[in-house]
């Protein structure tokens, strides 16, 4: 019965899609995915799961659907 206004998923490009959907199922109003799609992909050991597309992170899938990520180009 908990409700959260915001959830931040760090290293989202390394998280499997089912793991990324956990905050969505927790009744979150806004979800921020933070990650670098040029870094390591999620580790999926099951060939069956990989064949079903579970080795594609939600971060990458949303980009493929046309969602443009914001690029952070300044590091402090």
VOKOL-667452 format. One line per 3 residues: their letters; for each residue x, y, z of N, C-alpha, C. Coordinates in steps of 0.2 Angstrom, whole numbers. Layout:
residues N
a = X:Y:Z:X:Y:Z:X:Y:Z ~ ...
//
This chain:
residues 76
xxx = 4:-6:0:0:0:0:4:6:0 ~ 11:6:-1:15:12:-1:15:15:-8 ~ 16:22:-8:16:25:-14:22:30:-13
xxx = 26:30:-19:32:34:-19:32:39:-25 ~ 33:46:-24:33:50:-29:39:50:-34 ~ 44:47:-32:50:46:-36:54:40:-35
xxx = 57:37:-40:62:31:-39:67:32:-44 ~ 73:32:-41:79:32:-46:83:25:-46 ~ 83:23:-52:87:16:-53:94:18:-56
xxx = 99:17:-52:106:18:-54:108:12:-58 ~ 113:13:-62:116:8:-66:110:4:-70 ~ 106:8:-73:100:5:-76:102:1:-82
xxx = 107:3:-85:109:-1:-91:112:-8:-90 ~ 113:-9:-83:116:-15:-81:111:-20:-78 ~ 105:-17:-77:99:-20:-74:95:-24:-79
xxx = 93:-30:-77:88:-34:-81:82:-30:-81 ~ 78:-31:-87:71:-28:-87:67:-30:-81 ~ 66:-36:-79:62:-38:-74:64:-34:-67
xxx = 71:-33:-66:73:-30:-60:71:-22:-61 ~ 71:-20:-67:70:-13:-67:62:-11:-66 ~ 58:-16:-67:51:-15:-67:49:-16:-59
xxx = 53:-18:-55:51:-18:-48:48:-11:-45 ~ 52:-6:-46:49:1:-44:43:3:-47 ~ 42:1:-53:35:2:-57:30:-1:-53
xxx = 31:-7:-51:26:-11:-48:24:-8:-41 ~ 29:-4:-38:28:-1:-31:24:5:-31 ~ 21:7:-37:16:13:-37:21:19:-37
xxx = 25:20:-41:30:25:-42:27:30:-47 ~ 26:37:-45:24:42:-50:29:43:-56 ~ 35:44:-54:41:45:-59:46:41:-57
xxx = 49:38:-63:55:34:-63:61:37:-67 ~ 66:37:-64:72:40:-67:77:34:-68 ~ 79:33:-74:84:28:-75:91:31:-77
xxx = 96:29:-73:102:32:-74:107:27:-76 ~ 111:28:-81:115:22:-83:119:25:-90 ~ 124:21:-91:128:22:-98:127:16:-102
xxx = 123:17:-108:122:11:-112:128:8:-115 ~ 134:12:-115:140:10:-118:144:6:-113 ~ 141:5:-107:145:1:-102:142:-7:-103
xxx = 144:-11:-98:142:-18:-97:135:-19:-98 ~ 133:-24:-101:125:-26:-101:124:-30:-95 ~ 118:-31:-94:116:-36:-88:119:-43:-89
xxx = 120:-46:-84:122:-53:-84:116:-57:-84 ~ 115:-61:-89:110:-66:-90:113:-73:-91 ~ 113:-77:-86:116:-84:-87:112:-89:-91
xxx = 106:-88:-91:101:-93:-95:101:-91:-102 ~ 103:-96:-106:102:-95:-113:94:-94:-115 ~ 90:-98:-112:83:-97:-113:80:-90:-111
xxx = 83:-87:-106:81:-80:-104:83:-75:-109 ~ 90:-76:-111:93:-72:-116:89:-72:-123 ~ 87:-78:-125:83:-79:-131:76:-76:-130
xxx = 73:-75:-124:67:-71:-124:68:-64:-123 ~ 74:-62:-124:76:-54:-123:77:-52:-117 ~ 78:-56:-112:79:-53:-105:86:-51:-104
xxx = 90:-51:-109:97:-48:-108:97:-41:-111 ~ 91:-39:-113:91:-32:-115:88:-27:-109 ~ 92:-23:-107:89:-18:-101:83:-14:-103
xxx = 79:-12:-99:74:-8:-100:76:-1:-103 ~ 82:1:-100:85:7:-103:86:7:-110 ~ 89:2:-113:90:1:-120:83:0:-124
xxx = 79:-4:-121:72:-5:-124:69:2:-125 ~ 69:6:-120:65:13:-121:69:17:-126 ~ 75:17:-126:79:20:-132:77:18:-138
xxx = 76:11:-139:74:8:-146:67:10:-148 ~ 63:12:-143:56:14:-144:55:22:-145 ~ 61:25:-145:61:32:-147:62:37:-141
xxx = 63:35:-135:64:39:-129:71:41:-129 ~ 72:48:-130:79:50:-130:82:52:-123 ~ 87:49:-122:90:50:-115:94:57:-115
xxx = 94:59:-109:98:66:-108:105:64:-106 ~ 110:67:-109:117:66:-109:120:71:-104 ~ 123:68:-98:126:72:-94:134:73:-96
xxx = 136:79:-98:142:79:-101:147:83:-97 ~ 145:85:-90:150:88:-86:151:84:-80 ~ 157:82:-78:158:78:-72:162:83:-67
x = 160:82:-60:163:86:-55:167:81:-50
//
